[in-house]
């Protein structure tokens, strides 16, 4: 009987954790009416947003002729948010880092708070591609203690 109770509690805890994860991921989602386009390049890494941070290579940054898309790899798409922006919507792409994580390329939108970060070791290569698409870039690394700091002062 005790084993059954423990198993039920474990299943409830796992379900609650998964529900919370998916809810946090959806809060970071931004999907636009993106045109069909050809993928020019892609990079693998993690995602950084107000309510969710992943590490490893669960996430793919796709660079298209129209803009960028950050989304989970096929097995992780339901737990990783999809975030899209056209090049003309991007105010800047800048490098940010916490004391405990890799460097992220932080995408800020024109006229909107917040943004989305892509954690990767390929940040300099990404900035070169974005610069070629006339996206303003900042190669200086901004340090932050909490992700909330990246949402302040966004324009």
C-alpha positions in Angstrom: 0.0 0.0 0.0 2.8 2.4 0.9 4.4 1.8 -2.5 1.2 2.6 -4.3 0.8 5.9 -2.3 4.5 6.8 -3.1 4.0 6.0 -6.7 0.8 8.2 -6.9 2.6 11.1 -5.1 5.6 10.8 -7.6 3.3 10.8 -10.6 1.4 13.9 -9.3 4.7 15.7 -8.6 6.0 14.9 -12.1 2.7 16.0 -13.7 2.7 19.3 -11.7 6.4 19.9 -12.7 5.7 19.2 -16.3 2.6 21.5 -16.3 4.6 24.3 -14.7 7.4 23.9 -17.2 5.1 24.0 -20.2 3.2 27.0 -18.8 6.6 28.9 -18.3 7.7 28.0 -21.8 4.4 29.3 -23.3 4.8 32.6 -21.5 8.0 33.2 -23.5 6.5 32.3 -26.8 6.3 34.8 -29.7 5.0 33.6 -33.0 4.6 36.0 -35.9 3.1 35.4 -39.3 6.5 34.4 -40.7 6.8 34.1 -44.4 8.1 30.9 -46.0 11.8 31.4 -46.4 15.0 29.5 -46.8 17.1 28.7 -43.7 20.5 30.3 -44.2 22.1 29.0 -41.0 21.3 27.4 -37.7 23.0 27.0 -34.3 22.3 24.8 -31.3 22.1 25.8 -27.7 19.7 26.7 -24.9 17.0 29.4 -24.3 17.0 32.2 -21.8 13.8 34.1 -21.0 12.0 35.5 -18.0 10.4 32.3 -16.8 12.6 29.6 -18.4 16.2 28.7 -18.9 17.5 25.6 -20.6 21.0 24.4 -21.2 22.6 21.9 -23.5 21.5 21.6 -27.1 17.7 21.4 -26.7 17.2 24.5 -28.8 17.9 25.6 -32.3 18.3 29.2 -33.6 17.4 29.3 -37.2 18.5 32.2 -39.3 16.3 32.9 -42.4 16.2 35.5 -45.1 13.3 37.2 -43.3 14.5 36.9 -39.6 15.2 34.5 -36.8 13.4 31.7 -35.1 14.3 30.1 -31.8 12.6 26.8 -31.0 13.1 23.4 -29.5 14.4 20.4 -31.4 11.8 17.9 -32.5 11.6 15.9 -29.3 11.6 19.1 -27.1 9.3 21.4 -29.0 6.4 21.0 -26.6 8.5 22.1 -23.6 10.6 24.8 -25.3 9.0 28.0 -26.5 9.1 29.1 -30.1 10.2 32.7 -30.6 10.3 34.5 -33.9 11.2 38.0 -35.1 11.8 39.7 -38.4 15.1 41.6 -38.8 13.3 44.9 -38.9 11.6 44.2 -35.6 15.0 43.7 -33.8 16.3 46.7 -31.9 19.6 45.0 -31.1 21.3 41.7 -30.6 23.6 41.8 -27.6 25.7 39.5 -25.5 24.6 38.8 -22.0 25.9 36.5 -19.3 25.1 35.5 -15.7 27.8 34.5 -13.3 26.7 30.8 -13.7 25.8 30.4 -17.4 27.2 30.6 -20.8 27.0 33.7 -22.9 23.7 34.3 -24.6 22.7 36.4 -27.6 19.9 38.6 -26.3 17.4 39.7 -28.9 15.6 42.9 -28.0 12.5 44.1 -30.0 11.8 47.6 -31.1 9.2 49.2 -28.8 8.6 46.1 -26.7 9.9 45.1 -23.3 11.9 42.0 -22.8 13.2 39.8 -25.5 14.7 36.3 -25.8 18.1 34.9 -25.2 19.9 32.1 -27.0 22.6 30.4 -24.9 25.5 29.2 -27.1 29.2 29.1 -27.5 28.7 30.3 -31.1 27.6 33.8 -30.1 30.3 35.6 -32.1 29.3 33.7 -35.3 25.7 34.6 -34.7 26.5 38.3 -34.3 28.4 38.3 -37.6 25.4 36.8 -39.4 23.0 39.3 -37.8 25.3 42.2 -38.6 25.3 41.1 -42.2 21.4 41.4 -42.1 21.8 45.0 -40.7 20.7 44.1 -37.2 22.4 46.4 -34.7 24.8 44.3 -32.5 26.6 44.9 -29.3 29.6 42.6 -28.8 30.4 43.8 -25.2 29.1 41.3 -22.6 26.6 42.7 -20.2 26.6 40.8 -16.9 23.4 40.3 -15.0 22.5 38.5 -11.7 18.8 37.8 -12.5 17.0 37.5 -15.9 14.5 40.1 -14.7 17.3 42.7 -15.2 17.3 42.0 -18.9 13.6 43.1 -19.0 14.2 46.5 -17.5 15.0 49.4 -19.8 14.1 47.5 -22.9 12.8 49.6 -25.8 
